[in-house]
Amino acid sequence: MRVVSAFAFAVVLLLCLSAAPAAMAFPDELIRCKVCNRAIEHVFRAGAELRDHCAVEERDDRDARCDYVNLHKFGIEEMVHTVCDDLPKNYQALHDSEFEFAVHDDPEHSPEVVMALKRTCVKWVHDQSEEVAAYIFGNLDAQKSADVVLPSLQRRFCSLACDPSHKKKRDHHDEL
């Protein structure tokens, strides 16, 4: 019995130690740039897919996000409002020596990490949702490609998040 309980204790301890880095919430300073950039990219690429979907004239469905064969601004606004919930479902947060946020089919996060990702996304993207949606919609409506537009959109909306000298000031997102 003692051997079994000692083995079980060792297994539990090993699992706890291996999961500890993943369970730690990431500090805003470490993740804000990549979270902001991924959120802008996610909305733009999803918007480009929607633009292509809307361009099909003989659709059987009546998609409210399309204005006949054109993308409707409402579709992009909706994406900007849901991007913070979508990020942890589409990207895996990796923490070795640095933070990385990679596309993943089935990402797994602790609840603390999910909250840190969402809180950061809300602060840097969602709170500017009207402006983000307007710029992304305008560029998609002008048929601009991601290669051309994404770097400037990310610079415009994420420059402060990506500035390492920017100090975090206490705001209402800290309570989320």
Backbone as a printed PyTorch tensor [residue, N CA C, xyz], in Angstrom:
tensor([[[  0.8220,  -1.1930,   0.0000],
         [  0.0000,   0.0000,   0.0000],
         [  0.8660,   1.2580,   0.0000]],

        [[  1.9640,   1.2050,   0.8080],
         [  2.8510,   2.3600,   0.8790],
         [  3.5290,   2.6240,  -0.4570]],

        [[  3.8560,   1.5600,  -1.1810],
         [  4.5130,   1.7040,  -2.4800],
         [  3.5660,   2.3810,  -3.4620]],

        [[  2.2860,   1.9700,  -3.4410],
         [  1.2900,   2.5490,  -4.3410],
         [  1.0760,   4.0240,  -4.0170]],

        [[  0.9330,   4.3500,  -2.7340],
         [  0.7020,   5.7490,  -2.3760],
         [  1.9440,   6.6020,  -2.6440]],

        [[  3.1320,   6.0580,  -2.4480],
         [  4.3540,   6.7990,  -2.7620],
         [  4.4560,   7.0320,  -4.2660]],

        [[  4.0990,   6.0100,  -5.0410],
         [  4.1160,   6.1420,  -6.5030],
         [  3.0840,   7.1800,  -6.9500]],

        [[  1.8810,   7.1260,  -6.3800],
         [  0.8310,   8.0820,  -6.7320],
         [  1.2660,   9.5050,  -6.3750]],

        [[  1.8870,   9.6660,  -5.2130],
         [  2.3750,  10.9780,  -4.8120],
         [  3.4330,  11.4890,  -5.7940]],

        [[  4.3380,  10.6140,  -6.2000],
         [  5.3880,  11.0040,  -7.1500],
         [  4.7930,  11.4110,  -8.4940]],

        [[  3.7820,  10.6780,  -8.9500],
         [  3.1290,  11.0030, -10.2210],
         [  2.4310,  12.3550, -10.1260]],

        [[  1.7000,  12.5780,  -9.0460],
         [  0.9980,  13.8480,  -8.8570],
         [  2.0030,  14.9990,  -8.7750]],

        [[  3.0800,  14.8100,  -8.0500],
         [  4.1040,  15.8400,  -7.9320],
         [  4.7370,  16.1440,  -9.2870]],

        [[  5.0340,  15.1130, -10.0470],
         [  5.6140,  15.2970, -11.3770],
         [  4.6530,  16.0420, -12.2970]],

        [[  3.3780,  15.6820, -12.2490],
         [  2.3800,  16.3740, -13.0670],
         [  2.2520,  17.8380, -12.6660]],

        [[  2.2580,  18.0960, -11.3890],
         [  2.1530,  19.4820, -10.9210],
         [  3.3570,  20.3040, -11.3590]],

        [[  4.5400,  19.7340, -11.2500],
         [  5.7440,  20.4570, -11.6480],
         [  5.8030,  20.6870, -13.1460]],

        [[  5.3510,  19.7250, -13.9230],
         [  5.3880,  19.9040, -15.3780],
         [  4.3030,  20.8620, -15.8480]],

        [[  3.2060,  20.9680, -15.1280],
         [  2.1110,  21.8570, -15.5220],
         [  2.2790,  23.2630, -14.9650]],

        [[  3.1740,  23.4570, -14.0190],
         [  3.3210,  24.7620, -13.3810],
         [  3.6070,  25.8920, -14.3550]],

        [[  4.5450,  25.7420, -15.3170],
         [  4.7610,  26.8630, -16.2370],
         [  3.5330,  27.1840, -17.0670]],

        [[  2.7680,  26.1680, -17.4630],
         [  1.5790,  26.4110, -18.2790],
         [  0.4620,  27.0330, -17.4620]],

        [[  0.4340,  26.7530, -16.1730],
         [ -0.6560,  27.2540, -15.3460],
         [ -0.4420,  28.7000, -14.9130]],

        [[  0.8050,  29.1650, -14.9800],
         [  1.0640,  30.5420, -14.5790],
         [  0.4380,  31.4940, -15.5870]],

        [[ -0.1970,  32.5020, -15.0780],
         [ -0.7230,  33.5380, -15.9690],
         [  0.4560,  34.3600, -16.4670]],

        [[  0.3960,  34.7190, -17.7300],
         [  1.4790,  35.4930, -18.3190],
         [  1.3080,  36.9640, -17.9670]],

        [[  2.3950,  37.6340, -17.6080],
         [  2.2920,  39.0730, -17.3490],
         [  2.0140,  39.8340, -18.6410]],

        [[  1.2490,  40.8950, -18.5390],
         [  0.8520,  41.7010, -19.6950],
         [  2.0560,  42.1610, -20.5110]],

        [[  3.1210,  42.5780, -19.8540],
         [  4.3000,  43.0910, -20.5540],
         [  4.9130,  42.0400, -21.4740]],

        [[  4.7890,  40.7740, -21.1040],
         [  5.3750,  39.6850, -21.8820],
         [  4.5290,  39.3200, -23.0930]],

        [[  3.2110,  39.4170, -22.9780],
         [  2.3360,  38.8760, -24.0270],
         [  1.6230,  39.9120, -24.8770]],

        [[  1.5760,  41.1580, -24.4470],
         [  0.6990,  42.1370, -25.0930],
         [  0.9880,  42.3560, -26.5700]],

        [[  2.2370,  42.3850, -26.9820],
         [  2.5720,  42.6390, -28.3850],
         [  2.0840,  41.4980, -29.2750]],

        [[  2.3970,  40.2640, -28.8950],
         [  2.0010,  39.1290, -29.7390],
         [  0.4960,  38.9050, -29.7140]],

        [[ -0.1400,  39.1140, -28.5780],
         [ -1.5930,  38.9640, -28.5060],
         [ -2.2650,  40.0080, -29.3940]],

        [[ -1.8180,  41.2430, -29.3300],
         [ -2.3980,  42.3050, -30.1580],
         [ -2.1960,  41.9960, -31.6400]],

        [[ -0.9700,  41.6510, -32.0260],
         [ -0.6940,  41.3350, -33.4290],
         [ -1.5180,  40.1510, -33.9240]],

        [[ -1.6290,  39.1010, -33.1020],
         [ -2.4100,  37.9210, -33.5080],
         [ -3.8970,  38.2630, -33.6270]],

        [[ -4.3970,  39.1140, -32.7440],
         [ -5.8120,  39.4930, -32.8000],
         [ -6.1150,  40.2620, -34.0820]],

        [[ -5.2660,  41.2180, -34.4320],
         [ -5.4610,  41.9880, -35.6660],
         [ -5.3740,  41.0530, -36.8720]],

        [[ -4.3810,  40.1730, -36.8670],
         [ -4.2190,  39.2260, -37.9750],
         [ -5.4240,  38.2890, -38.0750]],

        [[ -5.8860,  37.8010, -36.9360],
         [ -7.0250,  36.8750, -36.9120],
         [ -8.2660,  37.5230, -37.5320]],

        [[ -8.5630,  38.7470, -37.1310],
         [ -9.7420,  39.4400, -37.6640],
         [ -9.5700,  39.7130, -39.1550]],

        [[ -8.3860,  40.1620, -39.5670],
         [ -8.1880,  40.4710, -40.9840],
         [ -8.3340,  39.2120, -41.8430]],

        [[ -7.7100,  38.1210, -41.4280],
         [ -7.7760,  36.8850, -42.2330],
         [ -9.1960,  36.3060, -42.2470]],

        [[ -9.8790,  36.3440, -41.1160],
         [-11.2740,  35.8860, -41.0880],
         [-12.1430,  36.8060, -41.9430]],

        [[-11.8470,  38.0970, -41.9240],
         [-12.5720,  39.0490, -42.7630],
         [-12.3300,  38.8000, -44.2410]],

        [[-11.1040,  38.4290, -44.5970],
         [-10.7930,  38.1150, -46.0000],
         [-11.5660,  36.8730, -46.4520]],

        [[-11.6760,  35.8830, -45.5690],
         [-12.4790,  34.6930, -45.8910],
         [-13.9450,  35.0690, -46.0620]],

        [[-14.4400,  35.9310, -45.1970],
         [-15.8280,  36.3790, -45.3040],
         [-16.0390,  37.1750, -46.5900]],

        [[-15.0780,  38.0160, -46.9390],
         [-15.1650,  38.7810, -48.1890],
         [-15.2890,  37.8270, -49.3830]],

        [[-14.4910,  36.7610, -49.3910],
         [-14.5600,  35.7730, -50.4760],
         [-15.9010,  35.0420, -50.4640]],

        [[-16.3950,  34.7400, -49.2720],
         [-17.7000,  34.0830, -49.1310],
         [-18.8100,  34.9850, -49.6750]],

        [[-18.7460,  36.2660, -49.3580],
         [-19.7760,  37.2070, -49.7980],
         [-19.7420,  37.4240, -51.3100]],

        [[-18.5820,  37.2640, -51.9130],
         [-18.4310,  37.5220, -53.3510],
         [-19.1340,  36.4840, -54.2210]],

        [[-19.4930,  35.3510, -53.6460],
         [-20.1900,  34.3130, -54.4080],
         [-21.6280,  34.7670, -54.6130]],

        [[-21.9980,  34.9660, -55.8690],
         [-23.3250,  35.5170, -56.1720],
         [-24.4540,  34.5260, -55.9460]],

        [[-24.2240,  33.2640, -56.1990],
         [-25.2990,  32.2770, -56.0900],
         [-25.2410,  31.5240, -54.7620]],

        [[-25.2210,  32.2520, -53.6640],
         [-25.2530,  31.6190, -52.3480],
         [-26.6840,  31.2320, -52.0160]],

        [[-26.8330,  30.0880, -51.3940],
         [-28.1630,  29.6530, -50.9720],
         [-28.5900,  30.3440, -49.6780]],

        [[-27.6140,  30.7080, -48.8790],
         [-27.9460,  31.3190, -47.5870],
         [-28.0680,  32.8330, -47.7160]],

        [[-28.7200,  33.4170, -46.7710],
         [-28.8320,  34.8820, -46.7010],
         [-28.0050,  35.3060, -45.5000]],

        [[-26.7350,  35.5500, -45.7280],
         [-25.7930,  35.8720, -44.6650],
         [-25.8730,  37.3600, -44.3390]],

        [[-26.2400,  37.6840, -43.1100],
         [-26.3880,  39.0850, -42.6910],
         [-25.0620,  39.8390, -42.7200]],

        [[-23.9500,  39.1000, -42.7310],
         [-22.6380,  39.7510, -42.7660],
         [-22.2590,  40.1970, -44.1720]],

        [[-23.1010,  39.8370, -45.1500],
         [-22.8460,  40.2200, -46.5420],
         [-23.9010,  41.2310, -46.9940]],

        [[-23.4700,  42.1920, -47.7720],
         [-24.3650,  43.1640, -48.3890],
         [-24.4020,  42.8010, -49.8680]],

        [[-25.3190,  41.9410, -50.2210],
         [-25.3860,  41.3290, -51.5570],
         [-24.0930,  40.5610, -51.8130]],

        [[-23.2350,  41.0430, -52.7050],
         [-21.9870,  40.3240, -52.9810],
         [-20.7840,  41.0160, -52.3470]],

        [[-21.0390,  41.9570, -51.4740],
         [-19.9550,  42.6680, -50.7960],
         [-19.9930,  42.3850, -49.3030]],

        [[-18.8580,  42.5380, -48.7050],
         [-18.7270,  42.3910, -47.2690],
         [-19.4670,  43.5370, -46.5810]],

        [[-20.2100,  43.2370, -45.5240],
         [-20.8920,  44.2680, -44.7470],
         [-20.0300,  44.5950, -43.5300]],

        [[-19.9510,  45.8570, -43.1850],
         [-19.1180,  46.2790, -42.0530],
         [-19.5140,  45.5650, -40.7630]],

        [[-20.7820,  45.2230, -40.6350],
         [-21.2720,  44.5240, -39.4480],
         [-20.4930,  43.2330, -39.2040]],

        [[-20.1490,  42.5230, -40.2830],
         [-19.4100,  41.2660, -40.1390],
         [-18.0590,  41.4590, -39.4840]],

        [[-17.3740,  42.5260, -39.8450],
         [-16.0600,  42.8090, -39.2620],
         [-16.2140,  43.2850, -37.8230]],

        [[-17.2040,  44.1260, -37.5700],
         [-17.4450,  44.5890, -36.1990],
         [-17.7140,  43.4070, -35.2780]],

        [[-18.4840,  42.4590, -35.7590],
         [-18.7890,  41.2520, -34.9860],
         [-17.5070,  40.4700, -34.6810]],

        [[-16.6280,  40.3530, -35.6730],
         [-15.3640,  39.6270, -35.4810],
         [-14.4730,  40.3130, -34.4570]],

        [[-14.4160,  41.6310, -34.4930],
         [-13.5900,  42.3650, -33.5340],
         [-14.1330,  42.1610, -32.1210]],

        [[-15.4470,  42.0880, -31.9890],
         [-16.0470,  41.8980, -30.6640],
         [-15.8460,  40.4890, -30.1220]],

        [[-15.6170,  39.5060, -30.9880],
         [-15.4520,  38.1250, -30.5170],
         [-14.0130,  37.6360, -30.5690]],

        [[-13.0940,  38.4350, -31.0980],
         [-11.7200,  37.9650, -31.2860],
         [-11.0530,  37.5740, -29.9690]],

        [[-11.3250,  38.2630, -28.8930],
         [-10.6770,  37.9530, -27.6230],
         [-11.1100,  36.5910, -27.0820]],

        [[-12.3300,  36.1780, -27.3920],
         [-12.7770,  34.8330, -27.0280],
         [-12.2160,  33.7930, -27.9840]],

        [[-11.9950,  34.1880, -29.2460],
         [-11.5110,  33.2520, -30.2640],
         [-10.0290,  32.9270, -30.1320]],

        [[ -9.2200,  33.8700, -29.6940],
         [ -7.7680,  33.6580, -29.6600],
         [ -7.3520,  32.4090, -28.8900]],

        [[ -7.8080,  32.2050, -27.6430],
         [ -7.3770,  31.0010, -26.9260],
         [ -7.8680,  29.6970, -27.5680]],

        [[ -8.8630,  29.7820, -28.4470],
         [ -9.3790,  28.5880, -29.1280],
         [ -8.6120,  28.2810, -30.4100]],

        [[ -7.8340,  29.2330, -30.9090],
         [ -7.1370,  29.0760, -32.1830],
         [ -5.6180,  29.1670, -32.0860]],

        [[ -5.1030,  29.6160, -30.9620],
         [ -3.6610,  29.7890, -30.7970],
         [ -3.2230,  29.1420, -29.4960]],

        [[ -2.0310,  28.5690, -29.5120],
         [ -1.4550,  27.9720, -28.3150],
         [ -0.4000,  28.9190, -27.7560]],

        [[ -0.5400,  29.2480, -26.4930],
         [  0.4630,  30.0690, -25.8190],
         [  1.6020,  29.1560, -25.3850]],

        [[  2.8100,  29.4930, -25.7930],
         [  3.9980,  28.7120, -25.4580],
         [  4.9350,  29.5960, -24.6530]],

        [[  5.4980,  29.0330, -23.6080],
         [  6.3870,  29.8220, -22.7700],
         [  7.6360,  28.9970, -22.4850]],

        [[  8.6870,  29.3020, -23.2060],
         [  9.9890,  28.7070, -22.9020],
         [ 10.8230,  29.8260, -22.2900]],

        [[ 11.7550,  30.3580, -23.0520],
         [ 12.4930,  31.5100, -22.5500],
         [ 11.7460,  32.7980, -22.8970]],

        [[ 10.9220,  32.7310, -23.9550],
         [ 10.0990,  33.8610, -24.3680],
         [  8.6780,  33.3680, -24.5890]],

        [[  7.7730,  34.2900, -24.7270],
         [  6.3790,  33.9540, -25.0090],
         [  6.1860,  33.8360, -26.5130]],

        [[  5.4950,  32.7990, -26.9410],
         [  5.1210,  32.6420, -28.3490],
         [  3.6390,  32.2950, -28.3830]],

        [[  2.9870,  32.7010, -29.4200],
         [  1.5470,  32.5120, -29.5700],
         [  1.3200,  31.9490, -30.9570]],

        [[  1.2440,  30.6370, -31.0820],
         [  1.2400,  29.9670, -32.3820],
         [ -0.1310,  29.3920, -32.7200]],

        [[ -0.4430,  29.3810, -34.0230],
         [ -1.6860,  28.7660, -34.4990],
         [ -1.6620,  27.2950, -34.1020]],

        [[ -2.7990,  26.7960, -33.6210],
         [ -2.8670,  25.4070, -33.1670],
         [ -4.2790,  24.8860, -33.3860]],

        [[ -4.3850,  23.6240, -33.8130],
         [ -5.7010,  23.0240, -34.0560],
         [ -6.4880,  22.7970, -32.7780]],

        [[ -5.8170,  22.4020, -31.7210],
         [ -6.5000,  22.0760, -30.4750],
         [ -5.6970,  22.6110, -29.2860]],

        [[ -5.6730,  23.9320, -29.1040],
         [ -4.8610,  24.4910, -28.0200],
         [ -5.4280,  24.1470, -26.6460]],

        [[ -4.5240,  24.0260, -25.6930],
         [ -4.9210,  23.7510, -24.3140],
         [ -4.2990,  24.8140, -23.4220]],

        [[ -5.1410,  25.4460, -22.6170],
         [ -4.6850,  26.4950, -21.7070],
         [ -5.3330,  26.2850, -20.3470]],

        [[ -4.6260,  26.6950, -19.3260],
         [ -5.2350,  26.7230, -18.0020],
         [ -6.2070,  27.9030, -17.9710]],

        [[ -7.1700,  27.8930, -17.0600],
         [ -8.0980,  29.0280, -16.9580],
         [ -7.3770,  30.3610, -16.7040]],

        [[ -6.2580,  30.3160, -15.9660],
         [ -5.5050,  31.5420, -15.6930],
         [ -4.9010,  32.1100, -16.9680]],

        [[ -4.3760,  31.2330, -17.8230],
         [ -3.7730,  31.6780, -19.0790],
         [ -4.8490,  32.2380, -20.0000]],

        [[ -5.9980,  31.5630, -20.0740],
         [ -7.1010,  32.0570, -20.9060],
         [ -7.5040,  33.4570, -20.4560]],

        [[ -7.6250,  33.6590, -19.1550],
         [ -7.9990,  34.9840, -18.6460],
         [ -6.9320,  36.0310, -18.9580]],

        [[ -5.6610,  35.6620, -18.8340],
         [ -4.5840,  36.6130, -19.1460],
         [ -4.6170,  36.9930, -20.6220]],

        [[ -4.8320,  36.0170, -21.4990],
         [ -4.9030,  36.2920, -22.9370],
         [ -6.0960,  37.1880, -23.2590]],

        [[ -7.2510,  36.8610, -22.6980],
         [ -8.4530,  37.6610, -22.9590],
         [ -8.3160,  39.0800, -22.4070]],

        [[ -7.8040,  39.1940, -21.1930],
         [ -7.6440,  40.5110, -20.5680],
         [ -6.7060,  41.3860, -21.4100]],

        [[ -5.6280,  40.8030, -21.8840],
         [ -4.6840,  41.5460, -22.7180],
         [ -5.3130,  41.9340, -24.0430]],

        [[ -6.0400,  41.0170, -24.6600],
         [ -6.7050,  41.2920, -25.9350],
         [ -7.7440,  42.4000, -25.7780]],

        [[ -8.5220,  42.3380, -24.7250],
         [ -9.5390,  43.3720, -24.4870],
         [ -8.8710,  44.7330, -24.3390]],

        [[ -7.8030,  44.7770, -23.5910],
         [ -7.1210,  46.0500, -23.3380],
         [ -6.5350,  46.6460, -24.6110]],

        [[ -5.9150,  45.8300, -25.4490],
         [ -5.1740,  46.3620, -26.5920],
         [ -5.9480,  46.3530, -27.9010]],

        [[ -7.0100,  45.5560, -28.0130],
         [ -7.7560,  45.4920, -29.2790],
         [ -9.2280,  45.8350, -29.0850]],

        [[ -9.8950,  45.1310, -28.2040],
         [-11.3430,  45.2850, -28.0560],
         [-11.7340,  46.7010, -27.6540]],

        [[-10.9490,  47.3320, -26.7970],
         [-11.2770,  48.6930, -26.3630],
         [-11.1740,  49.7170, -27.4880]],

        [[-10.5300,  49.3500, -28.5860],
         [-10.4540,  50.2130, -29.7740],
         [-11.3060,  49.6260, -30.8920]],

        [[-12.3160,  48.8510, -30.5450],
         [-13.0320,  48.0320, -31.5310],
         [-13.6160,  48.8180, -32.6990]],

        [[-14.1690,  49.9830, -32.4550],
         [-14.7660,  50.7460, -33.5610],
         [-13.7140,  51.1460, -34.5850]],

        [[-12.5950,  51.6410, -34.0970],
         [-11.5250,  52.0640, -35.0000],
         [-10.8810,  50.8600, -35.6930]],

        [[-10.6400,  49.7920, -34.9480],
         [-10.0610,  48.5690, -35.5310],
         [-10.9710,  48.0460, -36.6330]],

        [[-12.2670,  47.9370, -36.3500],
         [-13.2260,  47.4230, -37.3420],
         [-13.2780,  48.3220, -38.5740]],

        [[-13.2750,  49.6280, -38.3740],
         [-13.3500,  50.5560, -39.5100],
         [-12.1350,  50.4210, -40.4200]],

        [[-10.9490,  50.3420, -39.8440],
         [ -9.7360,  50.2240, -40.6580],
         [ -9.6580,  48.8680, -41.3590]],

        [[ -9.9870,  47.8100, -40.6500],
         [ -9.9400,  46.4830, -41.2800],
         [-10.9880,  46.3970, -42.3790]],

        [[-12.2010,  46.8550, -42.1040],
         [-13.2490,  46.8290, -43.1320],
         [-12.8350,  47.6450, -44.3560]],

        [[-12.3210,  48.8380, -44.1400],
         [-11.9150,  49.6920, -45.2570],
         [-10.8740,  49.0340, -46.1420]],

        [[ -9.9090,  48.3750, -45.5340],
         [ -8.8630,  47.7070, -46.3080],
         [ -9.3820,  46.4570, -47.0080]],

        [[-10.2590,  45.7170, -46.3560],
         [-10.8600,  44.5470, -47.0090],
         [-11.7660,  44.9790, -48.1540]],

        [[-12.5400,  46.0200, -47.9260],
         [-13.4500,  46.5190, -48.9530],
         [-12.6800,  47.0320, -50.1750]],

        [[-11.4700,  47.5310, -49.9440],
         [-10.6160,  48.0050, -51.0350],
         [ -9.8380,  46.8550, -51.6820]],

        [[-10.1470,  45.6260, -51.2700],
         [ -9.5360,  44.4140, -51.8350],
         [ -8.0270,  44.3290, -51.5800]],

        [[ -7.5570,  44.9050, -50.5080],
         [ -6.1260,  44.8560, -50.2110],
         [ -5.7650,  43.5000, -49.6100]],

        [[ -4.5700,  43.0390, -49.9150],
         [ -4.1320,  41.7270, -49.4330],
         [ -3.5090,  41.8400, -48.0420]],

        [[ -3.4840,  40.7150, -47.3470],
         [ -2.9130,  40.6710, -46.0020],
         [ -1.4360,  41.0490, -46.0170]],

        [[ -0.6980,  40.5890, -47.0210],
         [  0.7350,  40.8930, -47.0900],
         [  0.9960,  42.3910, -47.1350]],

        [[  0.1200,  43.1140, -47.7920],
         [  0.2920,  44.5590, -47.9450],
         [ -0.1880,  45.3070, -46.7020]],

        [[ -1.3180,  44.9060, -46.1690],
         [ -2.0030,  45.6970, -45.1500],
         [ -1.6810,  45.3180, -43.7050]],

        [[ -1.5150,  44.0310, -43.4290],
         [ -1.3470,  43.6060, -42.0340],
         [ -0.2230,  44.3230, -41.2860]],

        [[  0.9640,  44.4540, -41.8580],
         [  2.0130,  45.1450, -41.0880],
         [  1.6220,  46.5680, -40.6660]],

        [[  0.9720,  47.2970, -41.5510],
         [  0.5960,  48.6720, -41.1790],
         [ -0.5470,  48.6880, -40.1640]],

        [[ -1.5000,  47.7600, -40.2790],
         [ -2.5780,  47.6810, -39.2820],
         [ -2.0100,  47.3090, -37.9160]],

        [[ -1.1050,  46.3430, -37.8970],
         [ -0.5040,  45.9280, -36.6330],
         [  0.3290,  47.0550, -36.0270]],

        [[  1.0460,  47.7780, -36.8600],
         [  1.8160,  48.9210, -36.3630],
         [  0.8800,  49.9760, -35.7830]],

        [[ -0.2000,  50.2550, -36.4900],
         [ -1.1370,  51.2910, -36.0600],
         [ -1.7760,  50.9570, -34.7090]],

        [[ -2.2420,  49.7230, -34.5540],
         [ -3.0000,  49.3750, -33.3520],
         [ -2.1730,  48.7240, -32.2550]],

        [[ -0.9950,  48.2220, -32.5720],
         [ -0.2090,  47.4860, -31.5780],
         [  1.1110,  48.1630, -31.2230]],

        [[  1.3830,  49.3350, -31.7660],
         [  2.6890,  49.9660, -31.5200],
         [  2.9300,  50.2230, -30.0340]],

        [[  1.9300,  50.6830, -29.3260],
         [  2.0900,  50.9270, -27.8980],
         [  2.2410,  49.6100, -27.1360]],

        [[  1.4710,  48.6030, -27.5360],
         [  1.5760,  47.2880, -26.8930],
         [  2.9570,  46.6820, -27.1230]],

        [[  3.5550,  46.9660, -28.2720],
         [  4.8590,  46.3940, -28.6230],
         [  6.0350,  47.2480, -28.1510]],

        [[  5.7540,  48.3640, -27.5310],
         [  6.8120,  49.2370, -27.0320],
         [  7.2320,  48.7620, -25.6430]],

        [[  8.4410,  48.1890, -25.5110],
         [  8.8540,  47.6560, -24.2090],
         [  9.0040,  48.7320, -23.1320]],

        [[  9.1570,  49.9780, -23.5400],
         [  9.3060,  51.0420, -22.5450],
         [  7.9590,  51.5190, -22.0060]],

        [[  6.8580,  51.0810, -22.6460],
         [  5.5360,  51.4790, -22.1690],
         [  5.2590,  50.7790, -20.8450]],

        [[  5.0310,  51.5530, -19.8320],
         [  4.7640,  51.0060, -18.4990],
         [  3.2780,  50.8090, -18.3140]],

        [[  2.9520,  49.7070, -17.7070],
         [  1.5530,  49.3950, -17.4350],
         [  1.0490,  50.3330, -16.3480]],

        [[ -0.1000,  50.9290, -16.6180],
         [ -0.7370,  51.7080, -15.5660],
         [ -1.9970,  50.9630, -15.1500]],

        [[ -2.3430,  51.0850, -13.9230],
         [ -3.4940,  50.3600, -13.3930],
         [ -4.7610,  50.8810, -14.0590]],

        [[ -5.5750,  49.9630, -14.5520],
         [ -6.8430,  50.3490, -15.1660],
         [ -7.9000,  49.3060, -14.8370]],

        [[ -9.0740,  49.4840, -15.4040],
         [-10.1900,  48.5980, -15.0750],
         [ -9.9780,  47.1770, -15.5790]],

        [[ -9.0240,  46.9210, -16.4760],
         [ -8.7860,  45.5680, -16.9710],
         [ -8.0780,  44.7090, -15.9350]],

        [[ -7.4170,  45.3390, -14.9760],
         [ -6.7150,  44.5880, -13.9530],
         [ -7.6820,  43.8240, -13.0530]],

        [[ -8.9220,  44.2660, -12.9950],
         [ -9.9000,  43.5890, -12.1510],
         [-10.6040,  42.4500, -12.8680]],

        [[-10.4590,  42.3200, -14.1880],
         [-11.1520,  41.2630, -14.9440],
         [-10.7100,  39.8960, -14.5310]]])
